Amino acid sequence: MNIFQRTTALGVGVIAALALTGCGSGDEVKTAAVPEGWSELRTKGVDVAYPPAFKVQSDAERSKYNAAAATLTEGSRTVGTITVQLNFTTARSAEQAAIAAEAGVQLGSKVEGTKKVDIAGTDDARRIDFEFAASGDKGQPVQGAKVHGTIVTGLDSKDKTFAIRIDAQQGKLADADLAKIIESIEVH
């Protein structure tokens, strides 16, 4: 076998190996999907899906600090919320954004932990889980009800922070739906 034949055989072998492995780098681009029947909160930095029972808040209804929000209500009480905040701090990394987001968790909350999470559109995001007892304020869960909170935070493509916060009274948002919300997040 001459040098040309060896080079050709090597090239064919490399191409076949790449085809079998689905390209050479092994880096897969994570994509987010909106579950069937769900809708999306869309902002200039990040999108997130919400279950059909949640209703979008208008500009007048939501806090001026939220770029988008959806709520789950039962009677006159809000028992679940999903909010999106953009550029909420001057952090320059997902780790710093997580520290800032954790600092914003209500006093008296029990922080369960912070961990890296795989989110479409970014290489570095953090998830903070916490729990607190509801204050019973007007329109909120009854006093003492356990509320589970999750914040997913990081930097968008312009290196601006984002924070998606999901709060739900215990038993009002299934763990599977929480997982779908988080999996639906897409950063741009």
N, C-alpha and C positions, 0 to 999 in steps of 0.2 A: 504494500500500500504506500503510495507516494505521499508527499506532504499535503498536496491539494486534497487528496481523498481523505486523509486524516482530519484536516481542518473542516471539510464538508461534513464528515461523519460526526465530529465533535459539535459543530453548529447545529446539526439536525438533532443530536442528543440533547443539547441545551434547550432548544425550542420545545422539544417533546416534554422535557422535565418541567419547563415553565408552564406549558399548557395543562399538564396534570396537576400542578400545584395551584393553578389559578393566578399566575403571574409571579414574579420573583420576589417582591419585597415582603409579602406576608401581611402588609398593612392593609386592613380592610376599612373602608369608609363606613362608619355607622350611619344609618339612616333612621329617621323617626317616621312613625306612621300614626295616623289618626284612626282609632278604633271605629269600626262600623257603627253608625248612629250617633257618634259624638261630634262635637263642634270644637272650634279652636279659638283661643285668645291669640291674636296676632299683634305683635309690636315690631318696632324697627330693629330690635336687637335679638328677640327670642320669641318663639311660638310654643304654645302648650295646649293640649287637648283637655276637654272637660266632659264628664258624663252628662247624659241627657237631662237628668234631674236638676242640674245646676242651671242658673239663669245669669246671663251677663249683666253686669252693672253698667249703667250709663255714666258718662263723664260727671254728671251732677251727683250721682249716688255714691261713687267711689271716692276714696281718699285722694287728695291731690298728689300724693306720693306714689300712687299706683298707676302704671301705664295701662293696665287692664285688670279686671277682676270678675269673678263669677262666684255666686253663692248658692248654697243649698239651704232651703228654709223648710221648717215645719211649723205651721201656724204662724205666729208672729215672731218666732225665734229663728235666728241663723244658726244652723248646726254644722255648716261646713263652708269654707272659703278657699278660693285659689286666687292668689294675687301675683302680679308681675311688677317688680320694681326695676327700673333701669338707672344706671349710673348713681347708685345709692351711696357710694363711697369712692374715695380716690385710690383704692387698693390697686396694685399692679400685678397681682397673681391670684389664682383661685384660692390658695391658702389664706392670703390676706383678706380676700372677700369673705371667706368662711368665718374668720375671726370677727370681722365687722358684723356679719349677719348674726352670729351667735351672741354678740354683745347686744343686739336689738331684741333678743328673745325676752319676753316679759319676766320681770323679777318674780322669783318663786317657782320658776319652771325647773324641771329636772331634765338636764341635757343628757341624753342617752348615748351620744357619740357623734363623731364626725368621721366620714370616710370618703375616699375617692369614688367617683361614680362615672360610668361611661355615658356620655351625652352626645347626641349627633351635633356636629358642627364645631366641636371644641375638643382639644386633647386633654384638657384639665378642668374638671369640675368637682365640687364637693357636695356632699349630702349631710345635713345636720338633722338629727331626730331628737325630739324633746316632747315632754308631756307637762301639762299644767291643769289645775283645777279652775273651772270657769268661775268668773266673778258674779255671774247672774245679772249683769247690767242689762238694761232694756234692749230687747232684740237679740240678745246673746243666749247661749245655752244656760240652763238653770244653774244656780249657784252650786258649786261643788262638783258638777259633772266633769268627768275626765275628758280632756281634749288632747289628742295626739297632733303634733305639728312636725312638718318636714320642710326644710328649706334646701333647695338646690341652687347653688351659686357658682359663679366663675366669671370669665371675661368673654365678651363677644368678639367679633372679628375686628372691631375698632379699638380693642383693649379697654372697653368700658364695662363696668360691672353689671351683672344682672342677678336678681334673686327671685326665684319662684317659691312662694310659700303656700303650703297646703295645710290647713287646720281642719280637723273634723272631730266632732264629739264622738266618744267611743261608741262603736256599733252603728254609726251613720254612714261610713265609707268603708267598703270592703277592702281588705289588704290587696286583693287582685286589682281593684280599680285604682288604688294608690300606685301600684306598680305600673299600670297602664299609663297613668298621668305622667309619671317620671319618664317612662320609655318614649312618650310622645314629644318630649321637649326637643326642640331643634333651635340651635343657636345660629345666627347669621351675622 
